[in-house]
Amino acid sequence: MNYRKDKYGNDISILGFGCMRFPRNVGLTDMKETEREILAAIKGGINYFDTAFIYPGSESALGEILAKHGLRQQVNIATKLPHYLIKSINGLEKMFQEQLKRLQTDYIDYYLMHMLSDVDTWKRLVDMGILEWLAEKQACGTIRQVGFSYHGNSDMFCKLLDAHDWDMALVQYNYMDEHTQAGRRGVSYAASKGIPIFIMEPLRGGKLVKRLPEAAKKIFADYPVKHSPAQWSFRWLWNQPEVTCVLSGMNSMEMLADNMNTASTVEIGELGPAEEAMLHDVVNAINAKMKVGCTGCGYCMPCPMGVDIPGTFAAYNRRYTESKFWGFVDYAMCTALRKNSTAASSCIGCGKCEQHCPQAIEIREELNNVVRTMEGPVYKVVRKAAKILKF
């Protein structure tokens, strides 16, 4: 296993265990199989386990297994605060104590604001008193490092990085999302500030393995260097020194063994221009059904009405290149699950964005298409729920 340093010089395995998708049996966590995989992961050198309050049964399962085998001191636990369910510091404290109980521990190594969407949401937490609460927890060692997880565009990600002295950040990043989500620009900006970056969705929910188009599969098969699609995805990420740790929701021993083998053999800089060009061809093959030729450059921003134009088009494209479900999830997260909606329906047709688009995209027309396609009854329910929960 290879390791990289966190902000304070601690060794972190470059492969982290994502605990959102533990093996299930009749709808419940399969504890026997989960225990087998976690023990194998630790034996193989993985020392970073990522869970969250809202992952069903995850915190409790992880805590039980680590306590049973006396392994708590050998690993780093990252879990997340669902701030969108919190209305007061008392509520925050109650939830945190529940997390400690579930995890059977008296400290959390990395405590993340879960799906922190924008600076206004962070300011709400600051006004609530979260800075004082975090300072107290860190002073007594109950929380060791503080970060946030993020889904959204690079502009807002960079603003969030500037909003607090973070210890780390968790973002969706892969060769498909090089210029969407936080993107390479966000990852580079974090590195410039000395903030370690941890990666989720390295395989885009399995799309970069299980749902590749035949044209993309052929590109991999024809390339003289032979790696599986999953191995190429991980190697692309670990090729970048800015990436500290890549999470994988490993729910089989075969997947675990394969990922650990890759994490033990990869080297920074092993991918050169030829490999980057090959992966670019793969992206083009995947994006053949893309609806809008948006590169996520952000020149159209900021929108006077707050529309997240790059995020909107990324989600819209994902609907057609991957699935309706994941396109909807992305769109809801980047528009509705924020304190102030950034939905396409907020567009007033001023055209300011089109004056700066280097791709000459008819943005107003495409935003109207997004509204018709993405903002149906289910979306409206999600947006109303987000307002009630005060994301």
DRENDREN-795006 format. One record per residue (C-alpha): x, y, z; residue in one letter; residue number from 1. Coordinates in Angstrom, 1 decimal, m for minus. Layout:
DRENDREN-795006
+--------+--------+--------+----+-----+
!     px !     py !     pz ! aa !   i !
+--------+--------+--------+----+-----+
!      X !      Y !      Z !  a ! NUM !
...
+--------+--------+--------+----+-----+
This chain:
DRENDREN-795006
+--------+--------+--------+----+-----+
!     px !     py !     pz ! aa !   i !
+--------+--------+--------+----+-----+
!    0.0 !    0.0 !    0.0 !  m !   1 !
!    1.2 !    3.5 !   m0.9 !  n !   2 !
!    0.7 !    6.4 !    1.5 !  y !   3 !
!    0.5 !   10.2 !    1.3 !  r !   4 !
!    0.5 !   12.8 !    3.9 !  k !   5 !
!   m2.5 !   14.7 !    5.3 !  d !   6 !
!   m2.2 !   18.4 !    6.4 !  k !   7 !
!   m0.4 !   17.5 !    9.6 !  y !   8 !
!    2.0 !   14.9 !    8.2 !  g !   9 !
!    0.1 !   11.8 !    9.1 !  n !  10 !
!    0.3 !    8.8 !    6.7 !  d !  11 !
!   m2.9 !    8.1 !    4.9 !  i !  12 !
!   m3.4 !    5.1 !    2.6 !  s !  13 !
!   m4.0 !    6.4 !   m0.9 !  i !  14 !
!   m6.9 !    3.9 !   m1.1 !  l !  15 !
!   m9.7 !    4.7 !    1.4 !  g !  16 !
!  m12.7 !    2.4 !    2.2 !  f !  17 !
!  m16.0 !    4.1 !    1.4 !  g !  18 !
!  m18.6 !    2.8 !    3.8 !  c !  19 !
!  m21.8 !    3.9 !    2.1 !  m !  20 !
!  m22.3 !    0.6 !    0.3 !  r !  21 !
!  m21.5 !   m2.2 !    2.7 !  f !  22 !
!  m22.7 !   m5.6 !    1.5 !  p !  23 !
!  m26.5 !   m6.1 !    2.1 !  r !  24 !
!  m28.5 !   m9.2 !    3.0 !  n !  25 !
!  m32.3 !   m9.0 !    3.0 !  v !  26 !
!  m32.0 !   m5.2 !    3.1 !  g !  27 !
!  m29.7 !   m5.1 !    6.1 !  l !  28 !
!  m25.9 !   m4.8 !    6.4 !  t !  29 !
!  m24.3 !   m8.2 !    5.9 !  d !  30 !
!  m22.2 !   m8.1 !    9.0 !  m !  31 !
!  m20.3 !  m11.3 !    8.3 !  k !  32 !
!  m19.2 !  m10.2 !    4.8 !  e !  33 !
!  m18.6 !   m6.6 !    5.9 !  t !  34 !
!  m16.4 !   m7.8 !    8.8 !  e !  35 !
!  m14.4 !  m10.0 !    6.4 !  r !  36 !
!  m13.8 !   m7.1 !    4.0 !  e !  37 !
!  m12.9 !   m4.6 !    6.6 !  i !  38 !
!  m10.4 !   m6.9 !    8.3 !  l !  39 !
!   m8.8 !   m7.7 !    4.9 !  a !  40 !
!   m8.6 !   m4.0 !    4.1 !  a !  41 !
!   m6.8 !   m3.2 !    7.3 !  i !  42 !
!   m4.5 !   m6.1 !    6.9 !  k !  43 !
!   m3.7 !   m4.8 !    3.4 !  g !  44 !
!   m2.7 !   m1.4 !    4.7 !  g !  45 !
!   m5.9 !    0.7 !    4.3 !  i !  46 !
!   m6.2 !    3.1 !    7.2 !  n !  47 !
!   m8.9 !    5.5 !    6.1 !  y !  48 !
!  m12.6 !    4.6 !    6.5 !  f !  49 !
!  m15.3 !    7.1 !    5.4 !  d !  50 !
!  m18.9 !    6.9 !    6.7 !  t !  51 !
!  m21.7 !    9.3 !    7.5 !  a !  52 !
!  m24.6 !    9.8 !    9.9 !  f !  53 !
!  m27.2 !    9.2 !    7.1 !  i !  54 !
!  m25.6 !    6.0 !    5.6 !  y !  55 !
!  m28.0 !    3.4 !    6.9 !  p !  56 !
!  m26.3 !    1.1 !    9.5 !  g !  57 !
!  m22.8 !    2.2 !    8.3 !  s !  58 !
!  m21.5 !    4.0 !   11.4 !  e !  59 !
!  m22.8 !    1.2 !   13.7 !  s !  60 !
!  m21.4 !   m1.6 !   11.6 !  a !  61 !
!  m17.9 !    0.0 !   11.3 !  l !  62 !
!  m17.8 !    0.8 !   15.1 !  g !  63 !
!  m18.9 !   m2.7 !   16.0 !  e !  64 !
!  m16.2 !   m4.4 !   13.9 !  i !  65 !
!  m13.4 !   m2.1 !   14.9 !  l !  66 !
!  m14.3 !   m2.5 !   18.6 !  a !  67 !
!  m14.6 !   m6.3 !   18.4 !  k !  68 !
!  m11.1 !   m6.7 !   17.0 !  h !  69 !
!   m9.4 !   m3.8 !   18.9 !  g !  70 !
!   m8.5 !   m2.0 !   15.7 !  l !  71 !
!   m9.7 !    1.5 !   16.4 !  r !  72 !
!   m6.2 !    2.9 !   17.0 !  q !  73 !
!   m5.0 !    1.5 !   13.7 !  q !  74 !
!   m7.4 !    3.4 !   11.5 !  v !  75 !
!   m8.7 !    6.9 !   10.7 !  n !  76 !
!  m12.4 !    7.4 !   10.8 !  i !  77 !
!  m14.1 !   10.1 !    8.8 !  a !  78 !
!  m17.7 !   10.7 !    9.3 !  t !  79 !
!  m20.0 !   13.6 !    8.4 !  k !  80 !
!  m22.4 !   16.1 !   10.1 !  l !  81 !
!  m25.8 !   16.3 !    8.2 !  p !  82 !
!  m25.9 !   20.1 !    8.9 !  h !  83 !
!  m29.2 !   20.3 !    6.9 !  y !  84 !
!  m30.9 !   18.4 !    9.8 !  l !  85 !
!  m29.4 !   20.7 !   12.4 !  i !  86 !
!  m31.2 !   23.8 !   13.8 !  k !  87 !
!  m29.1 !   24.5 !   16.9 !  s !  88 !
!  m25.8 !   23.8 !   18.6 !  i !  89 !
!  m27.7 !   21.6 !   21.1 !  n !  90 !
!  m29.1 !   19.6 !   18.2 !  g !  91 !
!  m25.6 !   19.3 !   16.8 !  l !  92 !
!  m24.1 !   18.1 !   20.1 !  e !  93 !
!  m26.9 !   15.5 !   20.4 !  k !  94 !
!  m26.2 !   14.2 !   16.9 !  m !  95 !
!  m22.4 !   14.1 !   17.5 !  f !  96 !
!  m22.8 !   12.1 !   20.7 !  q !  97 !
!  m25.0 !    9.7 !   18.8 !  e !  98 !
!  m22.2 !    9.3 !   16.2 !  q !  99 !
!  m19.6 !    8.6 !   18.9 !  l ! 100 !
!  m21.9 !    6.0 !   20.4 !  k ! 101 !
!  m22.5 !    4.3 !   17.0 !  r ! 102 !
!  m18.8 !    4.3 !   16.2 !  l ! 103 !
!  m17.9 !    3.1 !   19.7 !  q ! 104 !
!  m15.1 !    5.7 !   20.0 !  t ! 105 !
!  m14.4 !    8.8 !   21.9 !  d ! 106 !
!  m12.9 !   10.8 !   19.0 !  y ! 107 !
!  m13.3 !   11.3 !   15.3 !  i ! 108 !
!  m10.2 !   11.7 !   13.1 !  d ! 109 !
!  m11.9 !   13.7 !   10.3 !  y ! 110 !
!  m15.3 !   15.4 !   10.8 !  y ! 111 !
!  m16.9 !   16.7 !    7.6 !  l ! 112 !
!  m19.7 !   19.0 !    6.9 !  m ! 113 !
!  m21.8 !   16.7 !    4.7 !  h ! 114 !
!  m22.7 !   18.1 !    1.2 !  m ! 115 !
!  m21.7 !   21.7 !    2.1 !  l ! 116 !
!  m23.3 !   23.4 !   m0.8 !  s ! 117 !
!  m22.3 !   27.1 !   m0.7 !  d ! 118 !
!  m20.9 !   29.9 !    1.4 !  v ! 119 !
!  m24.3 !   31.0 !    2.6 !  d ! 120 !
!  m24.9 !   27.6 !    4.1 !  t ! 121 !
!  m21.5 !   27.7 !    5.9 !  w ! 122 !
!  m22.3 !   31.3 !    7.2 !  k ! 123 !
!  m25.6 !   29.9 !    8.6 !  r ! 124 !
!  m23.6 !   27.3 !   10.6 !  l ! 125 !
!  m21.1 !   30.0 !   11.7 !  v ! 126 !
!  m23.9 !   32.2 !   12.9 !  d ! 127 !
!  m25.3 !   29.2 !   14.8 !  m ! 128 !
!  m22.0 !   28.9 !   16.7 !  g ! 129 !
!  m20.3 !   26.0 !   14.9 !  i ! 130 !
!  m16.8 !   27.6 !   15.0 !  l ! 131 !
!  m16.8 !   27.8 !   18.8 !  e ! 132 !
!  m18.2 !   24.2 !   19.0 !  w ! 133 !
!  m15.5 !   22.9 !   16.7 !  l ! 134 !
!  m12.8 !   24.7 !   18.5 !  a ! 135 !
!  m13.9 !   23.2 !   21.8 !  e ! 136 !
!  m14.0 !   19.7 !   20.3 !  k ! 137 !
!  m10.6 !   20.1 !   18.7 !  q ! 138 !
!   m9.1 !   21.5 !   21.9 !  a ! 139 !
!  m10.1 !   18.4 !   23.8 !  c ! 140 !
!   m9.2 !   16.0 !   21.0 !  g ! 141 !
!  m12.7 !   14.7 !   20.3 !  t ! 142 !
!  m12.4 !   16.0 !   16.8 !  i ! 143 !
!   m9.0 !   16.0 !   15.2 !  r ! 144 !
!   m9.5 !   17.5 !   11.8 !  q ! 145 !
!  m12.4 !   19.3 !   10.1 !  v ! 146 !
!  m13.4 !   19.3 !    6.5 !  g ! 147 !
!  m16.4 !   19.2 !    4.1 !  f ! 148 !
!  m17.7 !   17.1 !    1.3 !  s ! 149 !
!  m18.9 !   18.9 !   m1.8 !  y ! 150 !
!  m21.0 !   18.5 !   m5.0 !  h ! 151 !
!  m21.1 !   21.6 !   m7.2 !  g ! 152 !
!  m19.0 !   23.7 !   m9.5 !  n ! 153 !
!  m15.4 !   24.8 !   m9.1 !  s ! 154 !
!  m16.2 !   28.5 !   m8.5 !  d ! 155 !
!  m18.2 !   27.8 !   m5.4 !  m ! 156 !
!  m15.8 !   25.2 !   m4.2 !  f ! 157 !
!  m12.9 !   27.7 !   m4.3 !  c ! 158 !
!  m15.1 !   30.2 !   m2.4 !  k ! 159 !
!  m15.7 !   27.6 !    0.3 !  l ! 160 !
!  m12.0 !   26.8 !    0.5 !  l ! 161 !
!  m11.5 !   30.5 !    1.3 !  d ! 162 !
!  m14.3 !   30.6 !    3.8 !  a ! 163 !
!  m12.5 !   28.7 !    6.6 !  h ! 164 !
!   m9.1 !   27.2 !    7.5 !  d ! 165 !
!  m10.1 !   23.7 !    6.5 !  w ! 166 !
!   m8.0 !   20.6 !    7.2 !  d ! 167 !
!   m9.2 !   18.7 !    4.1 !  m ! 168 !
!  m12.0 !   18.4 !    1.5 !  a ! 169 !
!  m13.8 !   15.5 !   m0.1 !  l ! 170 !
!  m14.9 !   16.0 !   m3.7 !  v ! 171 !
!  m16.2 !   14.0 !   m6.7 !  q ! 172 !
!  m13.4 !   13.8 !   m9.2 !  y ! 173 !
!  m12.5 !   11.4 !  m12.0 !  n ! 174 !
!  m11.4 !   11.6 !  m15.6 !  y ! 175 !
!  m15.0 !   12.3 !  m16.7 !  m ! 176 !
!  m15.3 !   15.2 !  m14.1 !  d ! 177 !
!  m12.0 !   16.8 !  m14.9 !  e ! 178 !
!  m13.7 !   20.1 !  m15.7 !  h ! 179 !
!  m17.0 !   19.7 !  m13.9 !  t ! 180 !
!  m17.8 !   19.5 !  m10.2 !  q ! 181 !
!  m14.8 !   20.9 !   m8.2 !  a ! 182 !
!  m12.7 !   19.8 !  m11.2 !  g ! 183 !
!   m9.0 !   20.0 !  m11.7 !  r ! 184 !
!   m9.1 !   23.8 !  m11.1 !  r ! 185 !
!  m10.6 !   23.2 !   m7.6 !  g ! 186 !
!   m8.2 !   20.4 !   m6.8 !  v ! 187 !
!   m5.2 !   22.6 !   m7.8 !  s ! 188 !
!   m6.5 !   25.6 !   m5.8 !  y ! 189 !
!   m6.9 !   23.4 !   m2.7 !  a ! 190 !
!   m3.3 !   22.2 !   m3.2 !  a ! 191 !
!   m2.1 !   25.8 !   m3.5 !  s ! 192 !
!   m3.7 !   26.5 !   m0.1 !  k ! 193 !
!   m2.2 !   23.3 !    1.5 !  g ! 194 !
!   m5.6 !   21.6 !    1.8 !  i ! 195 !
!   m5.5 !   17.9 !    1.1 !  p ! 196 !
!   m8.0 !   16.5 !   m1.3 !  i ! 197 !
!   m9.8 !   13.3 !   m0.8 !  f ! 198 !
!  m11.8 !   11.8 !   m3.7 !  i ! 199 !
!  m15.2 !   10.2 !   m4.0 !  m ! 200 !
!  m16.9 !    8.7 !   m7.0 !  e ! 201 !
!  m13.6 !    7.7 !   m8.8 !  p ! 202 !
!  m15.7 !    5.4 !  m11.0 !  l ! 203 !
!  m18.7 !    7.6 !  m11.3 !  r ! 204 !
!  m20.9 !    5.2 !   m9.5 !  g ! 205 !
!  m19.6 !    2.3 !  m11.6 !  g ! 206 !
!  m20.2 !    4.0 !  m14.9 !  k ! 207 !
!  m16.6 !    4.0 !  m15.8 !  l ! 208 !
!  m16.5 !    0.2 !  m15.4 !  v ! 209 !
!  m19.9 !   m1.4 !  m15.9 !  k ! 210 !
!  m21.6 !    1.0 !  m18.3 !  r ! 211 !
!  m18.9 !    2.0 !  m20.8 !  l ! 212 !
!  m20.0 !    2.2 !  m24.4 !  p ! 213 !
!  m18.5 !   m0.3 !  m26.8 !  e ! 214 !
!  m16.4 !    2.4 !  m28.4 !  a ! 215 !
!  m14.7 !    3.2 !  m25.1 !  a ! 216 !
!  m14.1 !   m0.5 !  m24.3 !  k ! 217 !
!  m12.4 !   m0.8 !  m27.7 !  k ! 218 !
!  m10.1 !    2.1 !  m26.9 !  i ! 219 !
!   m8.9 !    0.5 !  m23.7 !  f ! 220 !
!   m8.6 !   m2.9 !  m25.4 !  a ! 221 !
!   m6.5 !   m1.5 !  m28.2 !  d ! 222 !
!   m4.1 !    0.4 !  m26.0 !  y ! 223 !
!   m0.7 !   m1.3 !  m25.7 !  p ! 224 !
!   m0.5 !   m0.9 !  m21.9 !  v ! 225 !
!   m3.1 !   m3.2 !  m20.4 !  k ! 226 !
!   m5.1 !   m2.1 !  m17.4 !  h ! 227 !
!   m8.8 !   m2.7 !  m16.6 !  s ! 228 !
!  m11.1 !    0.3 !  m16.9 !  p ! 229 !
!  m11.2 !    0.5 !  m13.0 !  a ! 230 !
!   m7.4 !    0.5 !  m12.8 !  q ! 231 !
!   m7.1 !    3.2 !  m15.4 !  w ! 232 !
!   m9.6 !    5.4 !  m13.4 !  s ! 233 !
!   m7.6 !    5.0 !  m10.2 !  f ! 234 !
!   m4.2 !    5.4 !  m11.9 !  r ! 235 !
!   m5.4 !    8.7 !  m13.4 !  w ! 236 !
!   m6.3 !   10.0 !  m10.0 !  l ! 237 !
!   m3.2 !    8.7 !   m8.2 !  w ! 238 !
!   m1.0 !   10.1 !  m11.0 !  n ! 239 !
!   m1.7 !   13.6 !   m9.5 !  q ! 240 !
!    0.3 !   14.5 !   m6.4 !  p ! 241 !
!   m2.6 !   16.8 !   m5.3 !  e ! 242 !
!   m4.8 !   13.8 !   m4.6 !  v ! 243 !
!   m4.3 !   12.4 !   m1.0 !  t ! 244 !
!   m6.7 !    9.5 !   m0.9 !  c ! 245 !
!   m9.3 !    8.0 !   m3.2 !  v ! 246 !
!  m12.4 !    6.4 !   m1.7 !  l ! 247 !
!  m13.9 !    3.2 !   m3.1 !  s ! 248 !
!  m17.1 !    1.6 !   m2.0 !  g ! 249 !
!  m15.7 !   m1.9 !   m2.2 !  m ! 250 !
!  m18.4 !   m4.5 !   m1.5 !  n ! 251 !
!  m16.6 !   m7.7 !   m2.6 !  s ! 252 !
!  m13.3 !   m9.3 !   m1.8 !  m ! 253 !
!  m12.4 !   m9.4 !   m5.5 !  e ! 254 !
!  m12.9 !   m5.6 !   m5.8 !  m ! 255 !
!  m11.0 !   m5.0 !   m2.6 !  l ! 256 !
!   m8.0 !   m7.1 !   m3.7 !  a ! 257 !
!   m7.9 !   m5.5 !   m7.2 !  d ! 258 !
!   m8.0 !   m2.0 !   m5.8 !  n ! 259 !
!   m5.3 !   m2.7 !   m3.2 !  m ! 260 !
!   m3.1 !   m4.2 !   m5.8 !  n ! 261 !
!   m3.4 !   m1.1 !   m7.9 !  t ! 262 !
!   m2.8 !    1.2 !   m4.9 !  a ! 263 !
!    0.4 !   m0.8 !   m4.1 !  s ! 264 !
!    1.9 !   m0.5 !   m7.6 !  t ! 265 !
!    1.0 !    3.0 !   m8.8 !  v ! 266 !
!    3.5 !    5.9 !   m9.0 !  e ! 267 !
!    3.0 !    9.6 !   m9.4 !  i ! 268 !
!    3.8 !   10.7 !  m13.0 !  g ! 269 !
!    3.5 !    7.2 !  m14.5 !  e ! 270 !
!    0.8 !    8.4 !  m16.9 !  l ! 271 !
!    2.2 !   10.6 !  m19.7 !  g ! 272 !
!    0.8 !   12.6 !  m22.6 !  p ! 273 !
!   m0.1 !    9.4 !  m24.5 !  a ! 274 !
!   m2.1 !    8.0 !  m21.7 !  e ! 275 !
!   m3.9 !   11.3 !  m21.1 !  e ! 276 !
!   m4.7 !   11.4 !  m24.8 !  a ! 277 !
!   m6.1 !    7.9 !  m24.7 !  m ! 278 !
!   m8.3 !    8.7 !  m21.7 !  l ! 279 !
!   m9.5 !   11.9 !  m23.5 !  h ! 280 !
!  m10.6 !    9.6 !  m26.4 !  d ! 281 !
!  m12.5 !    7.5 !  m23.9 !  v ! 282 !
!  m14.2 !   10.6 !  m22.6 !  v ! 283 !
!  m15.3 !   11.6 !  m26.1 !  n ! 284 !
!  m16.6 !    8.1 !  m26.7 !  a ! 285 !
!  m18.7 !    8.3 !  m23.5 !  i ! 286 !
!  m19.9 !   11.8 !  m24.3 !  n ! 287 !
!  m21.1 !   10.9 !  m27.7 !  a ! 288 !
!  m24.7 !   11.3 !  m26.5 !  k ! 289 !
!  m24.0 !   14.5 !  m24.7 !  m ! 290 !
!  m26.7 !   17.2 !  m25.2 !  k ! 291 !
!  m24.7 !   20.4 !  m24.5 !  v ! 292 !
!  m21.1 !   21.0 !  m25.5 !  g ! 293 !
!  m20.3 !   22.7 !  m22.2 !  c ! 294 !
!  m16.7 !   22.2 !  m21.0 !  t ! 295 !
!  m17.4 !   23.7 !  m17.5 !  g ! 296 !
!  m14.9 !   26.6 !  m18.1 !  c ! 297 !
!  m17.2 !   28.9 !  m16.1 !  g ! 298 !
!  m16.8 !   32.0 !  m18.3 !  y ! 299 !
!  m20.6 !   32.3 !  m18.3 !  c ! 300 !
!  m20.5 !   32.9 !  m14.6 !  m ! 301 !
!  m21.6 !   34.5 !  m12.4 !  p ! 302 !
!  m25.3 !   34.6 !  m13.5 !  c ! 303 !
!  m27.1 !   37.7 !  m12.3 !  p ! 304 !
!  m30.0 !   35.4 !  m11.1 !  m ! 305 !
!  m27.6 !   32.8 !   m9.5 !  g ! 306 !
!  m28.2 !   30.0 !  m12.0 !  v ! 307 !
!  m25.4 !   27.4 !  m11.7 !  d ! 308 !
!  m25.0 !   27.1 !  m15.5 !  i ! 309 !
!  m22.0 !   24.7 !  m15.7 !  p ! 310 !
!  m23.5 !   22.5 !  m12.9 !  g ! 311 !
!  m26.8 !   22.5 !  m14.7 !  t ! 312 !
!  m25.4 !   21.4 !  m18.0 !  f ! 313 !
!  m23.2 !   18.8 !  m16.4 !  a ! 314 !
!  m26.2 !   17.2 !  m14.8 !  a ! 315 !
!  m28.3 !   17.5 !  m18.0 !  y ! 316 !
!  m25.5 !   15.8 !  m20.0 !  n ! 317 !
!  m25.2 !   13.0 !  m17.3 !  r ! 318 !
!  m28.9 !   12.2 !  m17.8 !  r ! 319 !
!  m28.2 !   11.3 !  m21.4 !  y ! 320 !
!  m24.7 !    9.9 !  m21.2 !  t ! 321 !
!  m25.3 !    7.8 !  m18.1 !  e ! 322 !
!  m28.8 !    7.6 !  m16.6 !  s ! 323 !
!  m31.9 !    9.6 !  m15.8 !  k ! 324 !
!  m31.4 !    8.8 !  m12.1 !  f ! 325 !
!  m27.9 !   10.1 !  m11.7 !  w ! 326 !
!  m28.6 !   13.1 !  m13.9 !  g ! 327 !
!  m31.5 !   14.0 !  m11.6 !  f ! 328 !
!  m29.4 !   13.4 !   m8.5 !  v ! 329 !
!  m26.6 !   15.7 !   m9.8 !  d ! 330 !
!  m29.1 !   18.4 !  m10.7 !  y ! 331 !
!  m30.9 !   18.3 !   m7.4 !  a ! 332 !
!  m27.6 !   18.6 !   m5.5 !  m ! 333 !
!  m26.2 !   21.5 !   m7.5 !  c ! 334 !
!  m29.4 !   23.5 !   m7.7 !  t ! 335 !
!  m32.1 !   22.6 !   m5.1 !  a ! 336 !
!  m30.0 !   21.5 !   m2.1 !  l ! 337 !
!  m28.6 !   25.0 !   m1.5 !  r ! 338 !
!  m29.8 !   27.8 !    0.7 !  k ! 339 !
!  m30.6 !   29.8 !   m2.4 !  n ! 340 !
!  m31.8 !   27.9 !   m5.5 !  s ! 341 !
!  m29.5 !   27.9 !   m8.5 !  t ! 342 !
!  m32.0 !   26.2 !  m10.8 !  a ! 343 !
!  m32.3 !   26.8 !  m14.5 !  a ! 344 !
!  m35.8 !   28.1 !  m14.0 !  s ! 345 !
!  m34.4 !   31.2 !  m12.4 !  s ! 346 !
!  m33.1 !   32.3 !  m15.8 !  c ! 347 !
!  m34.7 !   35.6 !  m16.9 !  i ! 348 !
!  m33.1 !   35.4 !  m20.4 !  g ! 349 !
!  m30.8 !   38.4 !  m20.1 !  c ! 350 !
!  m28.2 !   36.8 !  m22.3 !  g ! 351 !
!  m25.2 !   38.0 !  m20.4 !  k ! 352 !
!  m23.8 !   34.4 !  m20.2 !  c ! 353 !
!  m23.9 !   33.9 !  m24.0 !  e ! 354 !
!  m21.6 !   37.0 !  m24.5 !  q ! 355 !
!  m18.8 !   35.2 !  m22.7 !  h ! 356 !
!  m19.3 !   31.5 !  m23.8 !  c ! 357 !
!  m16.2 !   30.4 !  m25.8 !  p ! 358 !
!  m18.2 !   27.4 !  m27.1 !  q ! 359 !
!  m20.9 !   29.8 !  m28.5 !  a ! 360 !
!  m23.6 !   27.7 !  m26.8 !  i ! 361 !
!  m27.2 !   29.1 !  m27.0 !  e ! 362 !
!  m27.3 !   29.0 !  m23.2 !  i ! 363 !
!  m30.8 !   30.5 !  m22.8 !  r ! 364 !
!  m32.4 !   28.0 !  m25.1 !  e ! 365 !
!  m30.5 !   25.1 !  m23.5 !  e ! 366 !
!  m31.6 !   26.2 !  m20.0 !  l ! 367 !
!  m35.2 !   26.1 !  m21.1 !  n ! 368 !
!  m34.6 !   22.6 !  m22.3 !  n ! 369 !
!  m33.2 !   21.7 !  m18.9 !  v ! 370 !
!  m36.3 !   23.2 !  m17.2 !  v ! 371 !
!  m38.6 !   21.1 !  m19.3 !  r ! 372 !
!  m36.6 !   18.0 !  m18.8 !  t ! 373 !
!  m35.3 !   18.2 !  m15.2 !  m ! 374 !
!  m37.7 !   20.3 !  m13.2 !  e ! 375 !
!  m40.7 !   18.0 !  m13.1 !  g ! 376 !
!  m43.0 !   17.2 !  m10.1 !  p ! 377 !
!  m40.3 !   15.1 !   m8.3 !  v ! 378 !
!  m37.8 !   17.9 !   m8.5 !  y ! 379 !
!  m40.3 !   20.4 !   m7.2 !  k ! 380 !
!  m40.9 !   18.2 !   m4.2 !  v ! 381 !
!  m37.2 !   17.9 !   m3.6 !  v ! 382 !
!  m36.8 !   21.7 !   m3.8 !  r ! 383 !
!  m39.7 !   22.3 !   m1.4 !  k ! 384 !
!  m38.2 !   19.8 !    1.0 !  a ! 385 !
!  m34.8 !   21.5 !    0.8 !  a ! 386 !
!  m36.4 !   24.8 !    1.8 !  k ! 387 !
!  m38.1 !   23.2 !    4.8 !  i ! 388 !
!  m34.8 !   21.6 !    5.9 !  l ! 389 !
!  m33.0 !   25.0 !    5.2 !  k ! 390 !
!  m30.1 !   23.6 !    3.2 !  f ! 391 !
+--------+--------+--------+----+-----+
